[in-house]
Amino acid sequence: MKWASHFLRDLGLSHDQLAILDSQVLGALRDLGVMNLPSKGLSDQVYLDAEREFKAWAEENLREIPFDHLDLAIWELFRSK
């Protein structure tokens, strides 16, 4: 699912609706208390549910950052952890 999101975003087809939830982003979201999911081995349905939950949280808390960019911003901030 992560690679499908990469592909669609690279083609410009995500329309601010897709997140790339890799292990660093999932770890950061756990650290921030947004969600509690394993960092690896997510089923497609769990990934999509997590993406929806992340989007709802982002819309409520970080509206000024486009959703397509938020996962990259989180990844940059938390990648050195």
mmJSON file of the N, C-alpha and C atoms, coordinates in Angstrom:
{"data_MODEL":{"atom_site":{
"group_PDB":["ATOM","ATOM","ATOM","ATOM","ATOM","ATOM","ATOM","ATOM","ATOM","ATOM","ATOM","ATOM","ATOM","ATOM","ATOM","ATOM","ATOM","ATOM","ATOM","ATOM","ATOM","ATOM","ATOM","ATOM","ATOM","ATOM","ATOM","ATOM","ATOM","ATOM","ATOM","ATOM","ATOM","ATOM","ATOM","ATOM","ATOM","ATOM","ATOM","ATOM","ATOM","ATOM","ATOM","ATOM","ATOM","ATOM","ATOM","ATOM","ATOM","ATOM","ATOM","ATOM","ATOM","ATOM","ATOM","ATOM","ATOM","ATOM","ATOM","ATOM","ATOM","ATOM","ATOM","ATOM","ATOM","ATOM","ATOM","ATOM","ATOM","ATOM","ATOM","ATOM","ATOM","ATOM","ATOM","ATOM","ATOM","ATOM","ATOM","ATOM","ATOM","ATOM","ATOM","ATOM","ATOM","ATOM","ATOM","ATOM","ATOM","ATOM","ATOM","ATOM","ATOM","ATOM","ATOM","ATOM","ATOM","ATOM","ATOM","ATOM","ATOM","ATOM","ATOM","ATOM","ATOM","ATOM","ATOM","ATOM","ATOM","ATOM","ATOM","ATOM","ATOM","ATOM","ATOM","ATOM","ATOM","ATOM","ATOM","ATOM","ATOM","ATOM","ATOM","ATOM","ATOM","ATOM","ATOM","ATOM","ATOM","ATOM","ATOM","ATOM","ATOM","ATOM","ATOM","ATOM","ATOM","ATOM","ATOM","ATOM","ATOM","ATOM","ATOM","ATOM","ATOM","ATOM","ATOM","ATOM","ATOM","ATOM","ATOM","ATOM","ATOM","ATOM","ATOM","ATOM","ATOM","ATOM","ATOM","ATOM","ATOM","ATOM","ATOM","ATOM","ATOM","ATOM","ATOM","ATOM","ATOM","ATOM","ATOM","ATOM","ATOM","ATOM","ATOM","ATOM","ATOM","ATOM","ATOM","ATOM","ATOM","ATOM","ATOM","ATOM","ATOM","ATOM","ATOM","ATOM","ATOM","ATOM","ATOM","ATOM","ATOM","ATOM","ATOM","ATOM","ATOM","ATOM","ATOM","ATOM","ATOM","ATOM","ATOM","ATOM","ATOM","ATOM","ATOM","ATOM","ATOM","ATOM","ATOM","ATOM","ATOM","ATOM","ATOM","ATOM","ATOM","ATOM","ATOM","ATOM","ATOM","ATOM","ATOM","ATOM","ATOM","ATOM","ATOM","ATOM","ATOM","ATOM","ATOM","ATOM","ATOM","ATOM","ATOM","ATOM","ATOM","ATOM","ATOM","ATOM","ATOM","ATOM","ATOM"],
"id":[1,2,3,4,5,6,7,8,9,10,11,12,13,14,15,16,17,18,19,20,21,22,23,24,25,26,27,28,29,30,31,32,33,34,35,36,37,38,39,40,41,42,43,44,45,46,47,48,49,50,51,52,53,54,55,56,57,58,59,60,61,62,63,64,65,66,67,68,69,70,71,72,73,74,75,76,77,78,79,80,81,82,83,84,85,86,87,88,89,90,91,92,93,94,95,96,97,98,99,100,101,102,103,104,105,106,107,108,109,110,111,112,113,114,115,116,117,118,119,120,121,122,123,124,125,126,127,128,129,130,131,132,133,134,135,136,137,138,139,140,141,142,143,144,145,146,147,148,149,150,151,152,153,154,155,156,157,158,159,160,161,162,163,164,165,166,167,168,169,170,171,172,173,174,175,176,177,178,179,180,181,182,183,184,185,186,187,188,189,190,191,192,193,194,195,196,197,198,199,200,201,202,203,204,205,206,207,208,209,210,211,212,213,214,215,216,217,218,219,220,221,222,223,224,225,226,227,228,229,230,231,232,233,234,235,236,237,238,239,240,241,242,243],
"type_symbol":["N","C","C","N","C","C","N","C","C","N","C","C","N","C","C","N","C","C","N","C","C","N","C","C","N","C","C","N","C","C","N","C","C","N","C","C","N","C","C","N","C","C","N","C","C","N","C","C","N","C","C","N","C","C","N","C","C","N","C","C","N","C","C","N","C","C","N","C","C","N","C","C","N","C","C","N","C","C","N","C","C","N","C","C","N","C","C","N","C","C","N","C","C","N","C","C","N","C","C","N","C","C","N","C","C","N","C","C","N","C","C","N","C","C","N","C","C","N","C","C","N","C","C","N","C","C","N","C","C","N","C","C","N","C","C","N","C","C","N","C","C","N","C","C","N","C","C","N","C","C","N","C","C","N","C","C","N","C","C","N","C","C","N","C","C","N","C","C","N","C","C","N","C","C","N","C","C","N","C","C","N","C","C","N","C","C","N","C","C","N","C","C","N","C","C","N","C","C","N","C","C","N","C","C","N","C","C","N","C","C","N","C","C","N","C","C","N","C","C","N","C","C","N","C","C","N","C","C","N","C","C","N","C","C","N","C","C","N","C","C","N","C","C"],
"label_atom_id":["N","CA","C","N","CA","C","N","CA","C","N","CA","C","N","CA","C","N","CA","C","N","CA","C","N","CA","C","N","CA","C","N","CA","C","N","CA","C","N","CA","C","N","CA","C","N","CA","C","N","CA","C","N","CA","C","N","CA","C","N","CA","C","N","CA","C","N","CA","C","N","CA","C","N","CA","C","N","CA","C","N","CA","C","N","CA","C","N","CA","C","N","CA","C","N","CA","C","N","CA","C","N","CA","C","N","CA","C","N","CA","C","N","CA","C","N","CA","C","N","CA","C","N","CA","C","N","CA","C","N","CA","C","N","CA","C","N","CA","C","N","CA","C","N","CA","C","N","CA","C","N","CA","C","N","CA","C","N","CA","C","N","CA","C","N","CA","C","N","CA","C","N","CA","C","N","CA","C","N","CA","C","N","CA","C","N","CA","C","N","CA","C","N","CA","C","N","CA","C","N","CA","C","N","CA","C","N","CA","C","N","CA","C","N","CA","C","N","CA","C","N","CA","C","N","CA","C","N","CA","C","N","CA","C","N","CA","C","N","CA","C","N","CA","C","N","CA","C","N","CA","C","N","CA","C","N","CA","C","N","CA","C","N","CA","C","N","CA","C","N","CA","C","N","CA","C","N","CA","C","N","CA","C"],
"label_alt_id":[null,null,null,null,null,null,null,null,null,null,null,null,null,null,null,null,null,null,null,null,null,null,null,null,null,null,null,null,null,null,null,null,null,null,null,null,null,null,null,null,null,null,null,null,null,null,null,null,null,null,null,null,null,null,null,null,null,null,null,null,null,null,null,null,null,null,null,null,null,null,null,null,null,null,null,null,null,null,null,null,null,null,null,null,null,null,null,null,null,null,null,null,null,null,null,null,null,null,null,null,null,null,null,null,null,null,null,null,null,null,null,null,null,null,null,null,null,null,null,null,null,null,null,null,null,null,null,null,null,null,null,null,null,null,null,null,null,null,null,null,null,null,null,null,null,null,null,null,null,null,null,null,null,null,null,null,null,null,null,null,null,null,null,null,null,null,null,null,null,null,null,null,null,null,null,null,null,null,null,null,null,null,null,null,null,null,null,null,null,null,null,null,null,null,null,null,null,null,null,null,null,null,null,null,null,null,null,null,null,null,null,null,null,null,null,null,null,null,null,null,null,null,null,null,null,null,null,null,null,null,null,null,null,null,null,null,null,null,null,null,null,null,null],
"label_comp_id":["MET","MET","MET","LYS","LYS","LYS","TRP","TRP","TRP","ALA","ALA","ALA","SER","SER","SER","HIS","HIS","HIS","PHE","PHE","PHE","LEU","LEU","LEU","ARG","ARG","ARG","ASP","ASP","ASP","LEU","LEU","LEU","GLY","GLY","GLY","LEU","LEU","LEU","SER","SER","SER","HIS","HIS","HIS","ASP","ASP","ASP","GLN","GLN","GLN","LEU","LEU","LEU","ALA","ALA","ALA","ILE","ILE","ILE","LEU","LEU","LEU","ASP","ASP","ASP","SER","SER","SER","GLN","GLN","GLN","VAL","VAL","VAL","LEU","LEU","LEU","GLY","GLY","GLY","ALA","ALA","ALA","LEU","LEU","LEU","ARG","ARG","ARG","ASP","ASP","ASP","LEU","LEU","LEU","GLY","GLY","GLY","VAL","VAL","VAL","MET","MET","MET","ASN","ASN","ASN","LEU","LEU","LEU","PRO","PRO","PRO","SER","SER","SER","LYS","LYS","LYS","GLY","GLY","GLY","LEU","LEU","LEU","SER","SER","SER","ASP","ASP","ASP","GLN","GLN","GLN","VAL","VAL","VAL","TYR","TYR","TYR","LEU","LEU","LEU","ASP","ASP","ASP","ALA","ALA","ALA","GLU","GLU","GLU","ARG","ARG","ARG","GLU","GLU","GLU","PHE","PHE","PHE","LYS","LYS","LYS","ALA","ALA","ALA","TRP","TRP","TRP","ALA","ALA","ALA","GLU","GLU","GLU","GLU","GLU","GLU","ASN","ASN","ASN","LEU","LEU","LEU","ARG","ARG","ARG","GLU","GLU","GLU","ILE","ILE","ILE","PRO","PRO","PRO","PHE","PHE","PHE","ASP","ASP","ASP","HIS","HIS","HIS","LEU","LEU","LEU","ASP","ASP","ASP","LEU","LEU","LEU","ALA","ALA","ALA","ILE","ILE","ILE","TRP","TRP","TRP","GLU","GLU","GLU","LEU","LEU","LEU","PHE","PHE","PHE","ARG","ARG","ARG","SER","SER","SER","LYS","LYS","LYS"],
"label_asym_id":["A","A","A","A","A","A","A","A","A","A","A","A","A","A","A","A","A","A","A","A","A","A","A","A","A","A","A","A","A","A","A","A","A","A","A","A","A","A","A","A","A","A","A","A","A","A","A","A","A","A","A","A","A","A","A","A","A","A","A","A","A","A","A","A","A","A","A","A","A","A","A","A","A","A","A","A","A","A","A","A","A","A","A","A","A","A","A","A","A","A","A","A","A","A","A","A","A","A","A","A","A","A","A","A","A","A","A","A","A","A","A","A","A","A","A","A","A","A","A","A","A","A","A","A","A","A","A","A","A","A","A","A","A","A","A","A","A","A","A","A","A","A","A","A","A","A","A","A","A","A","A","A","A","A","A","A","A","A","A","A","A","A","A","A","A","A","A","A","A","A","A","A","A","A","A","A","A","A","A","A","A","A","A","A","A","A","A","A","A","A","A","A","A","A","A","A","A","A","A","A","A","A","A","A","A","A","A","A","A","A","A","A","A","A","A","A","A","A","A","A","A","A","A","A","A","A","A","A","A","A","A","A","A","A","A","A","A","A","A","A","A","A","A"],
"label_entity_id":["1","1","1","1","1","1","1","1","1","1","1","1","1","1","1","1","1","1","1","1","1","1","1","1","1","1","1","1","1","1","1","1","1","1","1","1","1","1","1","1","1","1","1","1","1","1","1","1","1","1","1","1","1","1","1","1","1","1","1","1","1","1","1","1","1","1","1","1","1","1","1","1","1","1","1","1","1","1","1","1","1","1","1","1","1","1","1","1","1","1","1","1","1","1","1","1","1","1","1","1","1","1","1","1","1","1","1","1","1","1","1","1","1","1","1","1","1","1","1","1","1","1","1","1","1","1","1","1","1","1","1","1","1","1","1","1","1","1","1","1","1","1","1","1","1","1","1","1","1","1","1","1","1","1","1","1","1","1","1","1","1","1","1","1","1","1","1","1","1","1","1","1","1","1","1","1","1","1","1","1","1","1","1","1","1","1","1","1","1","1","1","1","1","1","1","1","1","1","1","1","1","1","1","1","1","1","1","1","1","1","1","1","1","1","1","1","1","1","1","1","1","1","1","1","1","1","1","1","1","1","1","1","1","1","1","1","1","1","1","1","1","1","1"],
"label_seq_id":[1,1,1,2,2,2,3,3,3,4,4,4,5,5,5,6,6,6,7,7,7,8,8,8,9,9,9,10,10,10,11,11,11,12,12,12,13,13,13,14,14,14,15,15,15,16,16,16,17,17,17,18,18,18,19,19,19,20,20,20,21,21,21,22,22,22,23,23,23,24,24,24,25,25,25,26,26,26,27,27,27,28,28,28,29,29,29,30,30,30,31,31,31,32,32,32,33,33,33,34,34,34,35,35,35,36,36,36,37,37,37,38,38,38,39,39,39,40,40,40,41,41,41,42,42,42,43,43,43,44,44,44,45,45,45,46,46,46,47,47,47,48,48,48,49,49,49,50,50,50,51,51,51,52,52,52,53,53,53,54,54,54,55,55,55,56,56,56,57,57,57,58,58,58,59,59,59,60,60,60,61,61,61,62,62,62,63,63,63,64,64,64,65,65,65,66,66,66,67,67,67,68,68,68,69,69,69,70,70,70,71,71,71,72,72,72,73,73,73,74,74,74,75,75,75,76,76,76,77,77,77,78,78,78,79,79,79,80,80,80,81,81,81],
"pdbx_PDB_ins_code":[null,null,null,null,null,null,null,null,null,null,null,null,null,null,null,null,null,null,null,null,null,null,null,null,null,null,null,null,null,null,null,null,null,null,null,null,null,null,null,null,null,null,null,null,null,null,null,null,null,null,null,null,null,null,null,null,null,null,null,null,null,null,null,null,null,null,null,null,null,null,null,null,null,null,null,null,null,null,null,null,null,null,null,null,null,null,null,null,null,null,null,null,null,null,null,null,null,null,null,null,null,null,null,null,null,null,null,null,null,null,null,null,null,null,null,null,null,null,null,null,null,null,null,null,null,null,null,null,null,null,null,null,null,null,null,null,null,null,null,null,null,null,null,null,null,null,null,null,null,null,null,null,null,null,null,null,null,null,null,null,null,null,null,null,null,null,null,null,null,null,null,null,null,null,null,null,null,null,null,null,null,null,null,null,null,null,null,null,null,null,null,null,null,null,null,null,null,null,null,null,null,null,null,null,null,null,null,null,null,null,null,null,null,null,null,null,null,null,null,null,null,null,null,null,null,null,null,null,null,null,null,null,null,null,null,null,null,null,null,null,null,null,null],
"Cartn_x":[0.824,0.0,0.868,1.961,2.853,3.377,3.768,4.338,3.268,2.043,0.946,0.72,0.804,0.669,1.803,3.038,4.174,3.895,3.466,3.22,2.161,1.027,-0.051,0.346,1.076,1.525,2.542,3.436,4.414,3.748,2.624,1.874,0.968,0.891,0.039,-1.432,-1.71,-3.087,-3.619,-2.909,-3.351,-4.393,-4.445,-5.438,-5.529,-4.355,-4.265,-5.046,-5.091,-5.866,-5.031,-3.753,-2.957,-1.792,-1.546,-0.369,0.527,1.8,2.744,3.126,2.563,2.737,3.834,5.076,6.18,6.451,7.447,7.682,8.032,8.768,9.107,7.868,7.009,5.793,4.862,4.687,3.846,4.405,5.723,6.347,6.118,6.238,6.004,4.546,3.631,2.208,1.895,2.581,2.43,2.988,4.185,4.801,3.936,3.259,2.398,1.032,0.753,-0.522,-1.669,-1.351,-2.392,-3.019,-2.192,-2.692,-1.71,-2.183,-1.347,-1.392,-0.464,-0.401,1.004,1.131,2.485,3.171,4.488,5.218,5.382,5.172,5.335,4.22,4.043,3.117,1.652,1.315,-0.081,-0.808,-1.999,-2.818,-3.285,-3.753,-4.239,-5.357,-6.277,-7.41,-6.954,-6.032,-5.521,-4.774,-4.004,-3.29,-4.285,-5.336,-6.333,-7.059,-7.364,-8.0,-7.067,-5.78,-4.798,-4.662,-4.67,-4.581,-5.787,-6.982,-8.188,-8.122,-7.655,-7.533,-6.516,-5.395,-4.366,-4.927,-5.661,-6.238,-7.227,-8.068,-9.028,-8.296,-7.234,-6.452,-5.798,-5.24,-4.566,-5.55,-6.742,-7.742,-8.17,-8.175,-8.578,-7.451,-6.207,-5.095,-4.097,-3.941,-2.888,-3.41,-4.491,-5.125,-4.22,-3.263,-2.422,-1.39,-1.185,-0.229,-1.017,-0.762,-1.458,-1.187,-2.22,-2.092,-1.016,-0.899,0.136,1.547,1.708,3.038,3.278,2.216,2.337,3.164,2.981,3.764,5.252,5.591,6.999,7.551,6.755,7.194,7.429,6.524,6.691,7.907,8.067,9.219,10.522,10.605,11.809,12.093,11.058,11.234,11.653,11.15,11.35,12.341,12.939,13.798,15.084,15.535,16.786,16.587,15.344,15.069,15.425],
"Cartn_y":[-1.195,0.0,1.258,1.209,2.363,2.67,1.65,1.862,2.295,1.851,2.321,3.816,4.251,5.68,6.47,5.955,6.609,6.771,5.701,5.695,6.728,6.718,7.642,9.091,9.334,10.7,11.157,10.274,10.64,11.001,10.376,10.691,11.913,12.447,13.595,13.231,11.995,11.518,11.349,11.853,11.622,12.628,13.797,14.823,15.114,15.157,15.491,14.508,13.245,12.242,11.062,10.98,9.795,10.134,9.251,9.346,8.15,8.343,7.235,6.878,5.777,5.375,4.317,4.784,3.855,3.712,2.928,2.637,3.891,4.84,6.068,6.911,7.045,7.847,7.177,5.872,5.169,5.296,5.192,5.365,6.761,7.766,9.145,9.344,8.774,8.899,8.204,7.1,6.448,7.36,7.923,8.813,10.042,10.543,11.712,11.369,10.069,9.636,9.67,9.729,9.776,8.401,7.364,6.0,5.016,3.817,2.768,1.56,1.526,0.45,-0.116,-1.349,-1.881,-1.133,-1.057,-0.319,-1.109,-2.412,-3.241,-4.283,-4.849,-5.959,-5.577,-4.382,-3.97,-4.6,-5.114,-5.588,-4.369,-4.604,-3.498,-2.738,-3.465,-2.807,-1.999,-2.534,-1.798,-0.549,-0.664,0.49,1.577,1.201,2.183,2.811,2.006,2.544,3.525,3.177,4.056,5.356,5.262,6.457,7.369,6.789,7.577,8.232,7.476,8.017,9.154,8.969,10.007,11.249,11.067,12.2,12.957,12.247,12.908,13.71,13.131,13.843,15.077,14.936,16.051,17.184,16.832,17.856,18.608,17.927,18.562,19.395,18.939,19.56,20.329,19.98,20.578,20.962,21.704,22.052,22.836,23.563,24.425,23.648,22.378,21.553,20.611,20.669,19.732,18.288,17.47,16.081,15.343,15.635,14.993,15.311,16.386,16.791,16.455,16.181,15.985,14.761,13.657,12.472,12.721,13.474,13.795,14.699,15.67,16.551,15.754,14.843,14.001,13.101,12.527,11.66,12.428,13.649,14.474,14.768,15.102,15.444,14.264,13.076,11.918,10.894,11.136,10.133,9.872,10.815,10.63,9.922,9.617,8.933,7.487],
"Cartn_z":[0.0,0.0,0.0,0.75,0.79,-0.605,-1.338,-2.682,-3.662,-3.481,-4.328,-4.105,-2.852,-2.55,-3.183,-3.087,-3.751,-5.241,-5.882,-7.322,-7.706,-7.01,-7.332,-7.074,-6.01,-5.735,-6.759,-7.175,-8.194,-9.515,-9.807,-11.022,-10.847,-9.635,-9.363,-9.233,-8.881,-8.816,-7.396,-6.411,-5.032,-4.567,-5.191,-4.884,-3.391,-2.745,-1.315,-0.445,-0.845,-0.122,0.371,-0.004,0.319,1.236,2.173,3.032,2.746,2.963,2.861,4.287,4.761,6.152,6.249,6.297,6.485,7.979,8.324,9.747,10.547,9.946,10.675,10.936,9.939,10.114,11.122,11.015,11.988,13.399,13.541,14.853,15.408,14.542,14.972,15.375,14.603,14.953,16.266,16.539,17.853,18.943,18.72,19.707,19.989,18.95,19.096,19.685,19.85,20.405,19.41,18.121,17.098,16.905,16.885,16.702,17.295,17.519,18.085,17.155,16.205,15.224,15.18,14.755,14.549,13.416,13.451,12.429,11.142,11.191,9.995,9.945,8.777,8.62,8.652,8.164,8.151,6.967,7.209,6.093,5.298,4.092,3.264,3.96,4.568,5.228,6.439,7.225,8.388,7.925,6.836,6.282,5.875,5.151,4.707,5.891,6.902,8.115,8.819,8.894,9.524,8.74,7.422,6.587,6.821,6.919,7.191,8.578,9.554,10.915,10.959,10.276,10.194,9.504,8.423,7.692,8.572,9.296,10.19,11.262,11.83,12.842,12.24,11.041,10.379,10.068,9.597,9.296,10.54,11.658,12.911,13.527,13.373,14.098,13.249,11.989,11.165,9.788,9.744,8.467,7.538,8.088,7.254,6.44,6.741,5.999,5.089,3.763,2.871,3.285,3.254,3.694,2.909,1.615,0.791,1.273,2.011,2.481,3.94,4.664,6.108,6.472,5.761,6.088,5.858,4.806,4.549,5.649,6.088,7.171,8.456,8.771,9.961,9.795,8.618,8.358,8.574,8.056,8.216,9.692,10.443,11.843,12.696,12.381,13.246,12.689,11.528,10.916,11.679,12.469,13.206,14.533,14.88,16.163,16.083],
"occupancy":[1.0,1.0,1.0,1.0,1.0,1.0,1.0,1.0,1.0,1.0,1.0,1.0,1.0,1.0,1.0,1.0,1.0,1.0,1.0,1.0,1.0,1.0,1.0,1.0,1.0,1.0,1.0,1.0,1.0,1.0,1.0,1.0,1.0,1.0,1.0,1.0,1.0,1.0,1.0,1.0,1.0,1.0,1.0,1.0,1.0,1.0,1.0,1.0,1.0,1.0,1.0,1.0,1.0,1.0,1.0,1.0,1.0,1.0,1.0,1.0,1.0,1.0,1.0,1.0,1.0,1.0,1.0,1.0,1.0,1.0,1.0,1.0,1.0,1.0,1.0,1.0,1.0,1.0,1.0,1.0,1.0,1.0,1.0,1.0,1.0,1.0,1.0,1.0,1.0,1.0,1.0,1.0,1.0,1.0,1.0,1.0,1.0,1.0,1.0,1.0,1.0,1.0,1.0,1.0,1.0,1.0,1.0,1.0,1.0,1.0,1.0,1.0,1.0,1.0,1.0,1.0,1.0,1.0,1.0,1.0,1.0,1.0,1.0,1.0,1.0,1.0,1.0,1.0,1.0,1.0,1.0,1.0,1.0,1.0,1.0,1.0,1.0,1.0,1.0,1.0,1.0,1.0,1.0,1.0,1.0,1.0,1.0,1.0,1.0,1.0,1.0,1.0,1.0,1.0,1.0,1.0,1.0,1.0,1.0,1.0,1.0,1.0,1.0,1.0,1.0,1.0,1.0,1.0,1.0,1.0,1.0,1.0,1.0,1.0,1.0,1.0,1.0,1.0,1.0,1.0,1.0,1.0,1.0,1.0,1.0,1.0,1.0,1.0,1.0,1.0,1.0,1.0,1.0,1.0,1.0,1.0,1.0,1.0,1.0,1.0,1.0,1.0,1.0,1.0,1.0,1.0,1.0,1.0,1.0,1.0,1.0,1.0,1.0,1.0,1.0,1.0,1.0,1.0,1.0,1.0,1.0,1.0,1.0,1.0,1.0,1.0,1.0,1.0,1.0,1.0,1.0,1.0,1.0,1.0,1.0,1.0,1.0,1.0,1.0,1.0,1.0,1.0,1.0],
"B_iso_or_equiv":[0.0,0.0,0.0,0.0,0.0,0.0,0.0,0.0,0.0,0.0,0.0,0.0,0.0,0.0,0.0,0.0,0.0,0.0,0.0,0.0,0.0,0.0,0.0,0.0,0.0,0.0,0.0,0.0,0.0,0.0,0.0,0.0,0.0,0.0,0.0,0.0,0.0,0.0,0.0,0.0,0.0,0.0,0.0,0.0,0.0,0.0,0.0,0.0,0.0,0.0,0.0,0.0,0.0,0.0,0.0,0.0,0.0,0.0,0.0,0.0,0.0,0.0,0.0,0.0,0.0,0.0,0.0,0.0,0.0,0.0,0.0,0.0,0.0,0.0,0.0,0.0,0.0,0.0,0.0,0.0,0.0,0.0,0.0,0.0,0.0,0.0,0.0,0.0,0.0,0.0,0.0,0.0,0.0,0.0,0.0,0.0,0.0,0.0,0.0,0.0,0.0,0.0,0.0,0.0,0.0,0.0,0.0,0.0,0.0,0.0,0.0,0.0,0.0,0.0,0.0,0.0,0.0,0.0,0.0,0.0,0.0,0.0,0.0,0.0,0.0,0.0,0.0,0.0,0.0,0.0,0.0,0.0,0.0,0.0,0.0,0.0,0.0,0.0,0.0,0.0,0.0,0.0,0.0,0.0,0.0,0.0,0.0,0.0,0.0,0.0,0.0,0.0,0.0,0.0,0.0,0.0,0.0,0.0,0.0,0.0,0.0,0.0,0.0,0.0,0.0,0.0,0.0,0.0,0.0,0.0,0.0,0.0,0.0,0.0,0.0,0.0,0.0,0.0,0.0,0.0,0.0,0.0,0.0,0.0,0.0,0.0,0.0,0.0,0.0,0.0,0.0,0.0,0.0,0.0,0.0,0.0,0.0,0.0,0.0,0.0,0.0,0.0,0.0,0.0,0.0,0.0,0.0,0.0,0.0,0.0,0.0,0.0,0.0,0.0,0.0,0.0,0.0,0.0,0.0,0.0,0.0,0.0,0.0,0.0,0.0,0.0,0.0,0.0,0.0,0.0,0.0,0.0,0.0,0.0,0.0,0.0,0.0,0.0,0.0,0.0,0.0,0.0,0.0],
"pdbx_formal_charge":[null,null,null,null,null,null,null,null,null,null,null,null,null,null,null,null,null,null,null,null,null,null,null,null,null,null,null,null,null,null,null,null,null,null,null,null,null,null,null,null,null,null,null,null,null,null,null,null,null,null,null,null,null,null,null,null,null,null,null,null,null,null,null,null,null,null,null,null,null,null,null,null,null,null,null,null,null,null,null,null,null,null,null,null,null,null,null,null,null,null,null,null,null,null,null,null,null,null,null,null,null,null,null,null,null,null,null,null,null,null,null,null,null,null,null,null,null,null,null,null,null,null,null,null,null,null,null,null,null,null,null,null,null,null,null,null,null,null,null,null,null,null,null,null,null,null,null,null,null,null,null,null,null,null,null,null,null,null,null,null,null,null,null,null,null,null,null,null,null,null,null,null,null,null,null,null,null,null,null,null,null,null,null,null,null,null,null,null,null,null,null,null,null,null,null,null,null,null,null,null,null,null,null,null,null,null,null,null,null,null,null,null,null,null,null,null,null,null,null,null,null,null,null,null,null,null,null,null,null,null,null,null,null,null,null,null,null,null,null,null,null,null,null],
"auth_seq_id":[1,1,1,2,2,2,3,3,3,4,4,4,5,5,5,6,6,6,7,7,7,8,8,8,9,9,9,10,10,10,11,11,11,12,12,12,13,13,13,14,14,14,15,15,15,16,16,16,17,17,17,18,18,18,19,19,19,20,20,20,21,21,21,22,22,22,23,23,23,24,24,24,25,25,25,26,26,26,27,27,27,28,28,28,29,29,29,30,30,30,31,31,31,32,32,32,33,33,33,34,34,34,35,35,35,36,36,36,37,37,37,38,38,38,39,39,39,40,40,40,41,41,41,42,42,42,43,43,43,44,44,44,45,45,45,46,46,46,47,47,47,48,48,48,49,49,49,50,50,50,51,51,51,52,52,52,53,53,53,54,54,54,55,55,55,56,56,56,57,57,57,58,58,58,59,59,59,60,60,60,61,61,61,62,62,62,63,63,63,64,64,64,65,65,65,66,66,66,67,67,67,68,68,68,69,69,69,70,70,70,71,71,71,72,72,72,73,73,73,74,74,74,75,75,75,76,76,76,77,77,77,78,78,78,79,79,79,80,80,80,81,81,81],
"auth_comp_id":["MET","MET","MET","LYS","LYS","LYS","TRP","TRP","TRP","ALA","ALA","ALA","SER","SER","SER","HIS","HIS","HIS","PHE","PHE","PHE","LEU","LEU","LEU","ARG","ARG","ARG","ASP","ASP","ASP","LEU","LEU","LEU","GLY","GLY","GLY","LEU","LEU","LEU","SER","SER","SER","HIS","HIS","HIS","ASP","ASP","ASP","GLN","GLN","GLN","LEU","LEU","LEU","ALA","ALA","ALA","ILE","ILE","ILE","LEU","LEU","LEU","ASP","ASP","ASP","SER","SER","SER","GLN","GLN","GLN","VAL","VAL","VAL","LEU","LEU","LEU","GLY","GLY","GLY","ALA","ALA","ALA","LEU","LEU","LEU","ARG","ARG","ARG","ASP","ASP","ASP","LEU","LEU","LEU","GLY","GLY","GLY","VAL","VAL","VAL","MET","MET","MET","ASN","ASN","ASN","LEU","LEU","LEU","PRO","PRO","PRO","SER","SER","SER","LYS","LYS","LYS","GLY","GLY","GLY","LEU","LEU","LEU","SER","SER","SER","ASP","ASP","ASP","GLN","GLN","GLN","VAL","VAL","VAL","TYR","TYR","TYR","LEU","LEU","LEU","ASP","ASP","ASP","ALA","ALA","ALA","GLU","GLU","GLU","ARG","ARG","ARG","GLU","GLU","GLU","PHE","PHE","PHE","LYS","LYS","LYS","ALA","ALA","ALA","TRP","TRP","TRP","ALA","ALA","ALA","GLU","GLU","GLU","GLU","GLU","GLU","ASN","ASN","ASN","LEU","LEU","LEU","ARG","ARG","ARG","GLU","GLU","GLU","ILE","ILE","ILE","PRO","PRO","PRO","PHE","PHE","PHE","ASP","ASP","ASP","HIS","HIS","HIS","LEU","LEU","LEU","ASP","ASP","ASP","LEU","LEU","LEU","ALA","ALA","ALA","ILE","ILE","ILE","TRP","TRP","TRP","GLU","GLU","GLU","LEU","LEU","LEU","PHE","PHE","PHE","ARG","ARG","ARG","SER","SER","SER","LYS","LYS","LYS"],
"auth_asym_id":["A","A","A","A","A","A","A","A","A","A","A","A","A","A","A","A","A","A","A","A","A","A","A","A","A","A","A","A","A","A","A","A","A","A","A","A","A","A","A","A","A","A","A","A","A","A","A","A","A","A","A","A","A","A","A","A","A","A","A","A","A","A","A","A","A","A","A","A","A","A","A","A","A","A","A","A","A","A","A","A","A","A","A","A","A","A","A","A","A","A","A","A","A","A","A","A","A","A","A","A","A","A","A","A","A","A","A","A","A","A","A","A","A","A","A","A","A","A","A","A","A","A","A","A","A","A","A","A","A","A","A","A","A","A","A","A","A","A","A","A","A","A","A","A","A","A","A","A","A","A","A","A","A","A","A","A","A","A","A","A","A","A","A","A","A","A","A","A","A","A","A","A","A","A","A","A","A","A","A","A","A","A","A","A","A","A","A","A","A","A","A","A","A","A","A","A","A","A","A","A","A","A","A","A","A","A","A","A","A","A","A","A","A","A","A","A","A","A","A","A","A","A","A","A","A","A","A","A","A","A","A","A","A","A","A","A","A","A","A","A","A","A","A"],
"auth_atom_id":["N","CA","C","N","CA","C","N","CA","C","N","CA","C","N","CA","C","N","CA","C","N","CA","C","N","CA","C","N","CA","C","N","CA","C","N","CA","C","N","CA","C","N","CA","C","N","CA","C","N","CA","C","N","CA","C","N","CA","C","N","CA","C","N","CA","C","N","CA","C","N","CA","C","N","CA","C","N","CA","C","N","CA","C","N","CA","C","N","CA","C","N","CA","C","N","CA","C","N","CA","C","N","CA","C","N","CA","C","N","CA","C","N","CA","C","N","CA","C","N","CA","C","N","CA","C","N","CA","C","N","CA","C","N","CA","C","N","CA","C","N","CA","C","N","CA","C","N","CA","C","N","CA","C","N","CA","C","N","CA","C","N","CA","C","N","CA","C","N","CA","C","N","CA","C","N","CA","C","N","CA","C","N","CA","C","N","CA","C","N","CA","C","N","CA","C","N","CA","C","N","CA","C","N","CA","C","N","CA","C","N","CA","C","N","CA","C","N","CA","C","N","CA","C","N","CA","C","N","CA","C","N","CA","C","N","CA","C","N","CA","C","N","CA","C","N","CA","C","N","CA","C","N","CA","C","N","CA","C","N","CA","C","N","CA","C","N","CA","C","N","CA","C","N","CA","C","N","CA","C","N","CA","C"],
"pdbx_PDB_model_num":[1,1,1,1,1,1,1,1,1,1,1,1,1,1,1,1,1,1,1,1,1,1,1,1,1,1,1,1,1,1,1,1,1,1,1,1,1,1,1,1,1,1,1,1,1,1,1,1,1,1,1,1,1,1,1,1,1,1,1,1,1,1,1,1,1,1,1,1,1,1,1,1,1,1,1,1,1,1,1,1,1,1,1,1,1,1,1,1,1,1,1,1,1,1,1,1,1,1,1,1,1,1,1,1,1,1,1,1,1,1,1,1,1,1,1,1,1,1,1,1,1,1,1,1,1,1,1,1,1,1,1,1,1,1,1,1,1,1,1,1,1,1,1,1,1,1,1,1,1,1,1,1,1,1,1,1,1,1,1,1,1,1,1,1,1,1,1,1,1,1,1,1,1,1,1,1,1,1,1,1,1,1,1,1,1,1,1,1,1,1,1,1,1,1,1,1,1,1,1,1,1,1,1,1,1,1,1,1,1,1,1,1,1,1,1,1,1,1,1,1,1,1,1,1,1,1,1,1,1,1,1,1,1,1,1,1,1,1,1,1,1,1,1]
}}}
